[in-house]
Amino acid sequence: MPKIKRQDIVPVSRSSLAQIAYNELRESIITNTVHAGDILSEQVIAQQLHTSRTPVHEALALLEQDGLVQIRRGIGALVTPITFEDIEYIQEARILLEPKAVRYALTHITREDIDELRGMLHRLQARLSNGEKISPQEFFKADFDFHNLVIARCENPYIKRFLYTINSSVRRLQVLSFNRQYSLDSFIAQHLDLLDVIETKNPDAVEAAFKAHLDLSYDNIKR
């Protein structure tokens, strides 16, 4: 289990410590630093944070809600494995709901949003053109930031809430199934194309474009 360091100089509330533990552990599980089948100990984490076990207990309960751990009384928190069936269910849910979310988000996506996302993609493109290597972690973050901003503008709170619920599993799946042969140039081109479609403000075209994009993403995962 990765060592969690408490960086704070001033006293930290219990709720803040629970959030720190949650964020650190969630990121460690998503990035596969902590592996499926590992046992997370409340006592060990509490010692690393120099805190009581209560905020750690709260953090692990949140991770269980995310589907990332299973609490085993008297043992600890088991990091949940992802099965092939899980992969199919996660992707099926995402393909069904995210295109609808973008449709509902269309009137709320601003020029500033589009410029922000296009700027992020162009900066990655410039670094590639200069011969710089982009790490898988940066790739995952760029993809997450793109889709998360679009989902954040969705006016349907139920679709938005469900997509946020499976966000951790989607990101974890990306890391576990990352194909190192995947072209970052292709990734950038696809997302720039999605922005072009968003700019048309055509709901049917946007929904179809995002579904095609997610179908292609699923094909890459299955390779």
MIKE-189843 format. One record per residue (C-alpha): x, y, z; residue in three letters; residue number from 0. Coordinates in nm, 3 decimals. Example, Ala and Ser with C-alpha at 12.3 -4.5 7.8 and 13.67 -1.06 7.14 Angstrom:
// residues 2
<rec east="1.230" north="-0.450" up="0.780" rest="ALA" nr="0"/>
<rec east="1.367" north="-0.106" up="0.714" rest="SER" nr="1"/>
//
This chain:
// residues 223
<rec east="0.000" north="0.000" up="0.000" rest="MET" nr="0"/>
<rec east="0.141" north="0.345" up="-0.090" rest="PRO" nr="1"/>
<rec east="0.250" north="0.567" up="0.194" rest="LYS" nr="2"/>
<rec east="0.010" north="0.854" up="0.250" rest="ILE" nr="3"/>
<rec east="0.179" north="1.171" up="0.370" rest="LYS" nr="4"/>
<rec east="0.001" north="1.439" up="0.562" rest="ARG" nr="5"/>
<rec east="0.131" north="1.765" up="0.416" rest="GLN" nr="6"/>
<rec east="-0.071" north="2.006" up="0.625" rest="ASP" nr="7"/>
<rec east="0.101" north="2.252" up="0.858" rest="ILE" nr="8"/>
<rec east="-0.216" north="2.377" up="1.027" rest="VAL" nr="9"/>
<rec east="-0.456" north="2.146" up="1.215" rest="PRO" nr="10"/>
<rec east="-0.688" north="1.954" up="0.983" rest="VAL" nr="11"/>
<rec east="-1.050" north="1.864" up="1.057" rest="SER" nr="12"/>
<rec east="-1.166" north="1.505" up="1.063" rest="ARG" nr="13"/>
<rec east="-1.373" north="1.555" up="0.748" rest="SER" nr="14"/>
<rec east="-1.070" north="1.703" up="0.570" rest="SER" nr="15"/>
<rec east="-0.856" north="1.407" up="0.675" rest="LEU" nr="16"/>
<rec east="-1.123" north="1.170" up="0.546" rest="ALA" nr="17"/>
<rec east="-1.116" north="1.353" up="0.213" rest="GLN" nr="18"/>
<rec east="-0.735" north="1.341" up="0.199" rest="ILE" nr="19"/>
<rec east="-0.736" north="0.967" up="0.265" rest="ALA" nr="20"/>
<rec east="-1.016" north="0.913" up="0.014" rest="TYR" nr="21"/>
<rec east="-0.842" north="1.113" up="-0.260" rest="ASN" nr="22"/>
<rec east="-0.505" north="0.944" up="-0.208" rest="GLU" nr="23"/>
<rec east="-0.643" north="0.591" up="-0.193" rest="LEU" nr="24"/>
<rec east="-0.884" north="0.646" up="-0.482" rest="ARG" nr="25"/>
<rec east="-0.602" north="0.771" up="-0.705" rest="GLU" nr="26"/>
<rec east="-0.377" north="0.482" up="-0.600" rest="SER" nr="27"/>
<rec east="-0.646" north="0.228" up="-0.690" rest="ILE" nr="28"/>
<rec east="-0.739" north="0.397" up="-1.019" rest="ILE" nr="29"/>
<rec east="-0.375" north="0.418" up="-1.133" rest="THR" nr="30"/>
<rec east="-0.312" north="0.056" up="-1.027" rest="ASN" nr="31"/>
<rec east="-0.050" north="0.158" up="-0.770" rest="THR" nr="32"/>
<rec east="-0.265" north="-0.043" up="-0.531" rest="VAL" nr="33"/>
<rec east="-0.363" north="-0.367" up="-0.700" rest="HIS" nr="34"/>
<rec east="-0.683" north="-0.567" up="-0.713" rest="ALA" nr="35"/>
<rec east="-0.688" north="-0.811" up="-0.423" rest="GLY" nr="36"/>
<rec east="-0.472" north="-0.594" up="-0.195" rest="ASP" nr="37"/>
<rec east="-0.598" north="-0.539" up="0.159" rest="ILE" nr="38"/>
<rec east="-0.610" north="-0.182" up="0.290" rest="LEU" nr="39"/>
<rec east="-0.568" north="-0.155" up="0.666" rest="SER" nr="40"/>
<rec east="-0.741" north="0.124" up="0.857" rest="GLU" nr="41"/>
<rec east="-0.471" north="0.112" up="1.122" rest="GLN" nr="42"/>
<rec east="-0.181" north="0.142" up="0.876" rest="VAL" nr="43"/>
<rec east="-0.342" north="0.431" up="0.687" rest="ILE" nr="44"/>
<rec east="-0.426" north="0.608" up="1.014" rest="ALA" nr="45"/>
<rec east="-0.063" north="0.577" up="1.127" rest="GLN" nr="46"/>
<rec east="0.059" north="0.722" up="0.799" rest="GLN" nr="47"/>
<rec east="-0.179" north="1.018" up="0.832" rest="LEU" nr="48"/>
<rec east="-0.104" north="1.063" up="1.204" rest="HIS" nr="49"/>
<rec east="-0.474" north="1.055" up="1.277" rest="THR" nr="50"/>
<rec east="-0.739" north="0.835" up="1.433" rest="SER" nr="51"/>
<rec east="-0.905" north="0.551" up="1.245" rest="ARG" nr="52"/>
<rec east="-1.240" north="0.734" up="1.223" rest="THR" nr="53"/>
<rec east="-1.165" north="0.954" up="0.918" rest="PRO" nr="54"/>
<rec east="-0.994" north="0.657" up="0.751" rest="VAL" nr="55"/>
<rec east="-1.304" north="0.447" up="0.815" rest="HIS" nr="56"/>
<rec east="-1.512" north="0.720" up="0.649" rest="GLU" nr="57"/>
<rec east="-1.278" north="0.730" up="0.349" rest="ALA" nr="58"/>
<rec east="-1.298" north="0.354" up="0.299" rest="LEU" nr="59"/>
<rec east="-1.678" north="0.369" up="0.321" rest="ALA" nr="60"/>
<rec east="-1.677" north="0.623" up="0.035" rest="LEU" nr="61"/>
<rec east="-1.446" north="0.401" up="-0.169" rest="LEU" nr="62"/>
<rec east="-1.687" north="0.111" up="-0.115" rest="GLU" nr="63"/>
<rec east="-1.971" north="0.328" up="-0.250" rest="GLN" nr="64"/>
<rec east="-1.754" north="0.389" up="-0.558" rest="ASP" nr="65"/>
<rec east="-1.719" north="0.013" up="-0.602" rest="GLY" nr="66"/>
<rec east="-1.341" north="0.030" up="-0.557" rest="LEU" nr="67"/>
<rec east="-1.318" north="-0.169" up="-0.232" rest="VAL" nr="68"/>
<rec east="-1.517" north="-0.423" up="-0.036" rest="GLN" nr="69"/>
<rec east="-1.512" north="-0.387" up="0.343" rest="ILE" nr="70"/>
<rec east="-1.425" north="-0.717" up="0.512" rest="ARG" nr="71"/>
<rec east="-1.495" north="-0.695" up="0.884" rest="ARG" nr="72"/>
<rec east="-1.194" north="-0.794" up="1.090" rest="GLY" nr="73"/>
<rec east="-0.968" north="-0.803" up="0.783" rest="ILE" nr="74"/>
<rec east="-0.972" north="-0.463" up="0.613" rest="GLY" nr="75"/>
<rec east="-1.082" north="-0.327" up="0.277" rest="ALA" nr="76"/>
<rec east="-1.027" north="-0.553" up="-0.023" rest="LEU" nr="77"/>
<rec east="-0.943" north="-0.370" up="-0.346" rest="VAL" nr="78"/>
<rec east="-1.212" north="-0.488" up="-0.586" rest="THR" nr="79"/>
<rec east="-1.101" north="-0.669" up="-0.902" rest="PRO" nr="80"/>
<rec east="-1.245" north="-0.575" up="-1.242" rest="ILE" nr="81"/>
<rec east="-1.378" north="-0.874" up="-1.434" rest="THR" nr="82"/>
<rec east="-1.448" north="-0.898" up="-1.807" rest="PHE" nr="83"/>
<rec east="-1.817" north="-0.882" up="-1.717" rest="GLU" nr="84"/>
<rec east="-1.753" north="-0.557" up="-1.526" rest="ASP" nr="85"/>
<rec east="-1.581" north="-0.412" up="-1.833" rest="ILE" nr="86"/>
<rec east="-1.883" north="-0.490" up="-2.050" rest="GLU" nr="87"/>
<rec east="-2.128" north="-0.345" up="-1.796" rest="TYR" nr="88"/>
<rec east="-1.926" north="-0.026" up="-1.740" rest="ILE" nr="89"/>
<rec east="-1.881" north="0.042" up="-2.111" rest="GLN" nr="90"/>
<rec east="-2.242" north="-0.045" up="-2.191" rest="GLU" nr="91"/>
<rec east="-2.366" north="0.202" up="-1.929" rest="ALA" nr="92"/>
<rec east="-2.129" north="0.471" up="-2.051" rest="ARG" nr="93"/>
<rec east="-2.222" north="0.423" up="-2.419" rest="ILE" nr="94"/>
<rec east="-2.592" north="0.442" up="-2.333" rest="LEU" nr="95"/>
<rec east="-2.573" north="0.749" up="-2.111" rest="LEU" nr="96"/>
<rec east="-2.281" north="0.974" up="-2.205" rest="GLU" nr="97"/>
<rec east="-2.409" north="1.061" up="-2.556" rest="PRO" nr="98"/>
<rec east="-2.741" north="1.158" up="-2.394" rest="LYS" nr="99"/>
<rec east="-2.555" north="1.363" up="-2.133" rest="ALA" nr="100"/>
<rec east="-2.377" north="1.558" up="-2.407" rest="VAL" nr="101"/>
<rec east="-2.708" north="1.615" up="-2.583" rest="ARG" nr="102"/>
<rec east="-2.852" north="1.766" up="-2.263" rest="TYR" nr="103"/>
<rec east="-2.533" north="1.964" up="-2.207" rest="ALA" nr="104"/>
<rec east="-2.526" north="2.122" up="-2.550" rest="LEU" nr="105"/>
<rec east="-2.701" north="2.448" up="-2.466" rest="THR" nr="106"/>
<rec east="-2.485" north="2.491" up="-2.154" rest="HIS" nr="107"/>
<rec east="-2.143" north="2.435" up="-2.311" rest="ILE" nr="108"/>
<rec east="-1.993" north="2.780" up="-2.351" rest="THR" nr="109"/>
<rec east="-1.741" north="2.927" up="-2.592" rest="ARG" nr="110"/>
<rec east="-1.499" north="2.939" up="-2.297" rest="GLU" nr="111"/>
<rec east="-1.549" north="2.564" up="-2.239" rest="ASP" nr="112"/>
<rec east="-1.474" north="2.485" up="-2.603" rest="ILE" nr="113"/>
<rec east="-1.171" north="2.714" up="-2.609" rest="ASP" nr="114"/>
<rec east="-1.039" north="2.555" up="-2.288" rest="GLU" nr="115"/>
<rec east="-1.067" north="2.202" up="-2.426" rest="LEU" nr="116"/>
<rec east="-0.930" north="2.295" up="-2.767" rest="ARG" nr="117"/>
<rec east="-0.638" north="2.474" up="-2.601" rest="GLY" nr="118"/>
<rec east="-0.558" north="2.164" up="-2.392" rest="MET" nr="119"/>
<rec east="-0.557" north="1.946" up="-2.705" rest="LEU" nr="120"/>
<rec east="-0.347" north="2.192" up="-2.907" rest="HIS" nr="121"/>
<rec east="-0.088" north="2.208" up="-2.628" rest="ARG" nr="122"/>
<rec east="-0.059" north="1.829" up="-2.635" rest="LEU" nr="123"/>
<rec east="-0.035" north="1.842" up="-3.014" rest="GLN" nr="124"/>
<rec east="0.247" north="2.099" up="-2.998" rest="ALA" nr="125"/>
<rec east="0.443" north="1.887" up="-2.751" rest="ARG" nr="126"/>
<rec east="0.410" north="1.584" up="-2.978" rest="LEU" nr="127"/>
<rec east="0.525" north="1.790" up="-3.277" rest="SER" nr="128"/>
<rec east="0.834" north="1.889" up="-3.078" rest="ASN" nr="129"/>
<rec east="0.917" north="1.523" up="-3.023" rest="GLY" nr="130"/>
<rec east="0.813" north="1.519" up="-2.658" rest="GLU" nr="131"/>
<rec east="0.675" north="1.196" up="-2.517" rest="LYS" nr="132"/>
<rec east="0.339" north="1.213" up="-2.342" rest="ILE" nr="133"/>
<rec east="0.304" north="0.978" up="-2.046" rest="SER" nr="134"/>
<rec east="0.001" north="0.748" up="-2.014" rest="PRO" nr="135"/>
<rec east="-0.094" north="0.942" up="-1.699" rest="GLN" nr="136"/>
<rec east="-0.117" north="1.267" up="-1.898" rest="GLU" nr="137"/>
<rec east="-0.320" north="1.088" up="-2.164" rest="PHE" nr="138"/>
<rec east="-0.566" north="0.961" up="-1.901" rest="PHE" nr="139"/>
<rec east="-0.595" north="1.306" up="-1.742" rest="LYS" nr="140"/>
<rec east="-0.659" north="1.479" up="-2.075" rest="ALA" nr="141"/>
<rec east="-0.931" north="1.228" up="-2.164" rest="ASP" nr="142"/>
<rec east="-1.089" north="1.256" up="-1.819" rest="PHE" nr="143"/>
<rec east="-1.081" north="1.638" up="-1.820" rest="ASP" nr="144"/>
<rec east="-1.242" north="1.649" up="-2.165" rest="PHE" nr="145"/>
<rec east="-1.531" north="1.416" up="-2.089" rest="HIS" nr="146"/>
<rec east="-1.579" north="1.540" up="-1.733" rest="ASN" nr="147"/>
<rec east="-1.620" north="1.902" up="-1.840" rest="LEU" nr="148"/>
<rec east="-1.882" north="1.804" up="-2.096" rest="VAL" nr="149"/>
<rec east="-2.070" north="1.588" up="-1.844" rest="ILE" nr="150"/>
<rec east="-2.057" north="1.871" up="-1.589" rest="ALA" nr="151"/>
<rec east="-2.271" north="2.082" up="-1.824" rest="ARG" nr="152"/>
<rec east="-2.545" north="1.817" up="-1.850" rest="CYS" nr="153"/>
<rec east="-2.879" north="1.957" up="-1.732" rest="GLU" nr="154"/>
<rec east="-3.020" north="1.613" up="-1.643" rest="ASN" nr="155"/>
<rec east="-2.909" north="1.561" up="-1.280" rest="PRO" nr="156"/>
<rec east="-2.983" north="1.187" up="-1.279" rest="TYR" nr="157"/>
<rec east="-2.768" north="1.108" up="-1.582" rest="ILE" nr="158"/>
<rec east="-2.494" north="1.334" up="-1.449" rest="LYS" nr="159"/>
<rec east="-2.502" north="1.170" up="-1.104" rest="ARG" nr="160"/>
<rec east="-2.483" north="0.819" up="-1.246" rest="PHE" nr="161"/>
<rec east="-2.193" north="0.906" up="-1.477" rest="LEU" nr="162"/>
<rec east="-2.006" north="1.061" up="-1.184" rest="TYR" nr="163"/>
<rec east="-2.071" north="0.740" up="-0.988" rest="THR" nr="164"/>
<rec east="-1.899" north="0.523" up="-1.250" rest="ILE" nr="165"/>
<rec east="-1.619" north="0.775" up="-1.317" rest="ASN" nr="166"/>
<rec east="-1.373" north="0.594" up="-1.092" rest="SER" nr="167"/>
<rec east="-1.442" north="0.261" up="-1.260" rest="SER" nr="168"/>
<rec east="-1.411" north="0.416" up="-1.607" rest="VAL" nr="169"/>
<rec east="-1.073" north="0.571" up="-1.525" rest="ARG" nr="170"/>
<rec east="-0.949" north="0.251" up="-1.362" rest="ARG" nr="171"/>
<rec east="-1.056" north="0.050" up="-1.665" rest="LEU" nr="172"/>
<rec east="-0.863" north="0.287" up="-1.894" rest="GLN" nr="173"/>
<rec east="-0.544" north="0.233" up="-1.694" rest="VAL" nr="174"/>
<rec east="-0.579" north="-0.146" up="-1.675" rest="LEU" nr="175"/>
<rec east="-0.656" north="-0.183" up="-2.045" rest="SER" nr="176"/>
<rec east="-0.425" north="0.086" up="-2.184" rest="PHE" nr="177"/>
<rec east="-0.289" north="-0.012" up="-2.524" rest="ASN" nr="178"/>
<rec east="0.058" north="0.139" up="-2.561" rest="ARG" nr="179"/>
<rec east="0.020" north="0.122" up="-2.938" rest="GLN" nr="180"/>
<rec east="-0.272" north="0.363" up="-2.917" rest="TYR" nr="181"/>
<rec east="-0.194" north="0.678" up="-3.112" rest="SER" nr="182"/>
<rec east="-0.207" north="1.003" up="-2.918" rest="LEU" nr="183"/>
<rec east="-0.232" north="1.183" up="-3.253" rest="ASP" nr="184"/>
<rec east="-0.551" north="0.987" up="-3.317" rest="SER" nr="185"/>
<rec east="-0.679" north="1.069" up="-2.968" rest="PHE" nr="186"/>
<rec east="-0.625" north="1.443" up="-3.026" rest="ILE" nr="187"/>
<rec east="-0.782" north="1.433" up="-3.373" rest="ALA" nr="188"/>
<rec east="-1.091" north="1.248" up="-3.245" rest="GLN" nr="189"/>
<rec east="-1.149" north="1.496" up="-2.964" rest="HIS" nr="190"/>
<rec east="-1.096" north="1.798" up="-3.187" rest="LEU" nr="191"/>
<rec east="-1.357" north="1.647" up="-3.421" rest="ASP" nr="192"/>
<rec east="-1.595" north="1.612" up="-3.125" rest="LEU" nr="193"/>
<rec east="-1.547" north="1.980" up="-3.043" rest="LEU" nr="194"/>
<rec east="-1.626" north="2.071" up="-3.405" rest="ASP" nr="195"/>
<rec east="-1.953" north="1.877" up="-3.381" rest="VAL" nr="196"/>
<rec east="-2.036" north="2.038" up="-3.045" rest="ILE" nr="197"/>
<rec east="-1.993" north="2.379" up="-3.209" rest="GLU" nr="198"/>
<rec east="-2.268" north="2.295" up="-3.459" rest="THR" nr="199"/>
<rec east="-2.515" north="2.275" up="-3.166" rest="LYS" nr="200"/>
<rec east="-2.690" north="1.992" up="-3.353" rest="ASN" nr="201"/>
<rec east="-2.819" north="1.750" up="-3.083" rest="PRO" nr="202"/>
<rec east="-2.858" north="1.449" up="-3.313" rest="ASP" nr="203"/>
<rec east="-2.512" north="1.496" up="-3.468" rest="ALA" nr="204"/>
<rec east="-2.349" north="1.541" up="-3.126" rest="VAL" nr="205"/>
<rec east="-2.516" north="1.234" up="-2.978" rest="GLU" nr="206"/>
<rec east="-2.417" north="1.021" up="-3.279" rest="ALA" nr="207"/>
<rec east="-2.057" north="1.149" up="-3.274" rest="ALA" nr="208"/>
<rec east="-2.008" north="1.069" up="-2.906" rest="PHE" nr="209"/>
<rec east="-2.161" north="0.725" up="-2.945" rest="LYS" nr="210"/>
<rec east="-1.926" north="0.648" up="-3.235" rest="ALA" nr="211"/>
<rec east="-1.632" north="0.777" up="-3.030" rest="HIS" nr="212"/>
<rec east="-1.721" north="0.560" up="-2.728" rest="LEU" nr="213"/>
<rec east="-1.779" north="0.256" up="-2.951" rest="ASP" nr="214"/>
<rec east="-1.428" north="0.303" up="-3.091" rest="LEU" nr="215"/>
<rec east="-1.289" north="0.344" up="-2.740" rest="SER" nr="216"/>
<rec east="-1.454" north="0.016" up="-2.638" rest="TYR" nr="217"/>
<rec east="-1.300" north="-0.158" up="-2.940" rest="ASP" nr="218"/>
<rec east="-0.955" north="-0.036" up="-2.829" rest="ASN" nr="219"/>
<rec east="-1.015" north="-0.170" up="-2.477" rest="ILE" nr="220"/>
<rec east="-1.110" north="-0.514" up="-2.609" rest="LYS" nr="221"/>
<rec east="-0.790" north="-0.550" up="-2.814" rest="ARG" nr="222"/>
//
